[in-house]
Amino acid sequence: MTDRPAFAGFATRLLGDDDHIRTPRIFEAICEQIRIQLSLGHLTPGDKLPAERDLAVQFGSSRTAVREALRSLEMAGVIELRKGVKGGAFIREGDPAVVTRSFGDMVHLGRISLENLTESRVIIQDAVIKLACERGTAADFDGLEQSIARTEQLTREQRYDERRVQLLRFYRLLALATRNEVMVIIVDALTDVVLKILARDSAVPRQDTVRVQREIVACLRRGDADKASMLMSRHLKALHGHLFDAAAQRARAAAAASAKAPKAAVKTAAKVAVKKAAVAKTAASTSPRKAAAGLRSPR
């Protein structure tokens, strides 16, 4: 980690003499300027940004806008905000998990449908299979076999939560065999979303997963990328059909529970009314004065 106390020339690199930001959303422009400096290599992981006050002067903006920009960059995984004497805003190492979280958020918000997720996975995994077949080594395929054996064991022991995590490992190992970091990031993000959906809907594990995965690895070992891709595509489409069924079942259960809720409330109210009537009747039989007092509204 490096610390550049003076950050000589930082303001000049970010803005020209007459380039003070004058946009409706100033903090977004500040974020964009810092990202540009990253892309140009003027800022690198470990660098410390100038103090909030100094950034406000350099950008010709308020400290509030700078503060909002720094919070936005922190949420995006670009910087890390540290407290204390040696604290400040530091450029972070690239974090692929940010992509995974973004995908997950969009699915939960309804921005990505299961149909689109299925189509994307089929396309991406087709490319992954072909690259893995071309670039994968015997060690890569051995690792995939070990992952499959672990999945089989967890299935047999009915440790389904661990099994879902293990499935993520299989797809990650397959992506690693492509020797392409972008493929790894995309596969991780898509697979993580699917596993969260499986957990959310309590989907029962598919029984043919282990068999299909072994067939795919066997195809990769003998260099048959076309058949391996066909097997993967068919498996993913079946898996997502499984997800559709689980999601539909969850929706039906939620609708049934919602329909029962008003009836349950009516029954509860009726029981309370009957109980109050019984209490009033008992009180009335004991003393008319007490009965009247019992029916009087509390102050």
N, C-alpha and C positions, 0 to 999 in steps of 0.2 A: 504494500500500500504506500502511495506517495502523497506528500502534502506540499502543495505549491502555495506558500503563504502570500506572496505578492501577486501571483497570477498576472505577470506583466503582459500587457497587450490584450487582456481578455476582453475588455470593453470594446476595443478597436476591432477585434475579430468578430464580435457579436453584432455590432452596429456601426454604421458610419457616423460622421459628425452630426448629420441632420436627420438621422433615421429613428428618432424616438418613436416608440410604438403608439399608434393612435387607432386602435381597433376596438370594437364594442366589447370583445372578450380578450382583455389584455393578457390574462394569465396563459391562455392558449398560445398566443404569439410568443410569449417567453419560453414556454415548453418547446415550441417548434425551433426556436433559435438555439436552444441548448442541444436539441437532437441533431441539428445541422452540424454543430461543432463536434459532436460524437462521430457523425458520418465522415467528417473531414479529417478525423484523427487528432483534432486540437484538444479534445478531452478523451481520456482513456480511463479504464477501470482503476479505482484507487485514488483518482484526483479529487481534491477537495474544492468545492465551489467557493467563491467569495461569500462574505457574510451577507445576510439578508439586507442589511442597510446599504451595503456597497452595490449589491445587485439592483436595488431600487434606483440608485443614482445612475448606474450604467444604462439601465433600460429606460430611464425617464418615466418611471411608473411609481405607484404607491407600494409601500411595504406589504400591504394587504394582498395586492396582485401577485407579488413575488411569493408570499407565503402560500397562496392558493396554488401557484404553479409548482412549488416544491412538493406540496402534498399530492398533487396530481401525478408528478413524476415518481414519487415514492410508491403510490398505488400501482403505477404501471411497471414497477420493478426496475426503473432506470437509475434511481438514486436511493441511498440509505440515509435517513436522518438520525444522527446520534446526539445524545444529550451529554452535558458535562463540559468541563474545561477544554477537553480535546475534541468536543463534538463539532457538529456542522453537517453539511450536505456533501456526501461522497458518492462518486459514480460507482455503481455496482458492476460486478461481473454479469454477463448475460445469463438470464434465468429462464430456461425453456418452460418452466412450470407456469409462467405468466400466460403463455399461449393456452395451456391446458385449462387454466382457470377461466380464461375468456370464453373458450368453447363451452365449458360447463355452464357458465352464467347465461349464455345465449340460449342454450337448450332449456334451462329452467325457466327462462323468461318467455319461452315460446317462440323465439326468433329462428330456431332451427328445428325442422320437423324430423320425425323418424325416417320419413321417406328420403329426405335429402341426406341425412346421416348415412343411411344404407347405401345410397348411390355413391357418395363420396368414398366410403370405405372400400367398396368394390373396385373403384377406379384406382385408388391409392395402393391397395394391396396387390392389384395386378402388376403395377410398376415395381412394387417391393419384391414380389416373387421373381420377376424377370431379372432384376439386378442381383438379388441374393443368389439366384441360380448361376449367374455369370461370375460373381465376385466372391461368393461364399467359399469357405474352406471346410475341410473335414472337421476341424475343431468347432467351427460354427454349428455344423449339423449335429455334432455330438452334444453341444450345449442345448440345442433344441430338443433332442431326444431325452436328455436329463430333465428338462422342464416338463415334458409330456409325462414322464414317469412320476414326477412330483404331483402333477394335476390328477393323475390316476389314483395315487395314494390318498390325496385329500378328498377325492370323490368317494372313495371306498369308506373313508372314515367319517363321511358326512360333515366335513369341516368346510362348509360352503363359502363362508366369508373369506377364508384364506385361499380358497380355490379361485375366487374371483381375482384376487391380487396375483395369483400365480398365472392366470390367463393373460394378464397384462404383461407379465414377464416374457411369455412366449412370443407375443407380437413384437415386443421390444427387441428381443434377441434376433428375430427375423429381420427387423429393420436395421439392426446393427450390422448384419451380414451384407447389407447393400454398400457399406462404407460411405454413406451419404448422411450427414448430420441433419439436413433439412427433413429427410424422410423419417428419421428417428423422432424428431420433434412433432411432426404431423401425426405419425402413427400413435405416439404417446397420448397426444391430445384427443384424438378420435376414440381410441380404446378406453381411455379413462372416462369419457362421457358415457360410453356404452355400459361400463361396469357400474357406474353410479345409477344408471337407469335400471339395471338388473337388481341392484340392492334396493332401490326405491320401491320397485314393484314386486319384490320378493319372488322373482322368477325362478322356477325350478330349473336346475342345471340340465342341459341337453345331454343325453346319454351317448351320442355319437361323436362328441367333441374329440376325445382322445384318439379314436380310430381315424377320424379324418385328418387330424394333425400328423399322425404317424404316416399316413399315405402321402401327405404333402412333402414331408421330409424325405421319404423314400424317392419321390419324384425329383426333388432337388439334388439328391446324391447322384442320380443317374443322368442329370442334366435335362430332364423333361420339364421345361418351364411351362409349356402350354397346358399339360395335364395338371400340373400343380396349381396353375392359375385358375383353371376350370373348377378344381376341387375347392379352392378357397372361395371363389365367387359363389358357388352353390351353397357352401357352408354359411357364409355371411348372410345371404338372402334368407336361408332357413332360420338363422339365429334372429334376424330382425323380425321375421314373421312371428317368432316366439315372443319377442318384445312387444309387438303389437297386441298379441293375445293377452299378455300379462297386464299391459296398460289398460286394455278394454275391461278386463276383469276388475282391476282396481277402480276404474271409473264407475262400473256397475255397483260395486260395493259401497262406494262413497254416496252414490245416488240413493241407494236403499237406506243407508244410515240417515241421510238427510230427510227422506220421506217419513221415517219412523220417529224422528225427533219431535215434530208437533204432536203426534199421537201420544207419545210418552209424556209430554208436558201437560196435555189435557187430562190424562189419567192421574198424574201427580196432583193436579189442581183439584180434581174430583175427590181424591182421597183426603186431601187437606180439608175440603169443605165438609165432608162426612164426619171427620174427626172433630171439627169445630162444632158441628151441629150436635154431636154426641155429648161434648163437654157442656154446651149450653143447656141441653136437655137435663143433664145430671144436676147442673147448678140450679135450674128452675124447680126441679123436684125437691131441692133442699130448702130454698128460700127465694121468694119472688124478688126481694130486694137484691139478693146476691145475683140473681139472674139478670136483673136490669143493669147492675153494675158490670156484669161480664160482657154485656152486649154494647156498652158505651165505648165509643172510640177513644183510644188513648190520646192524651194531650201531649 
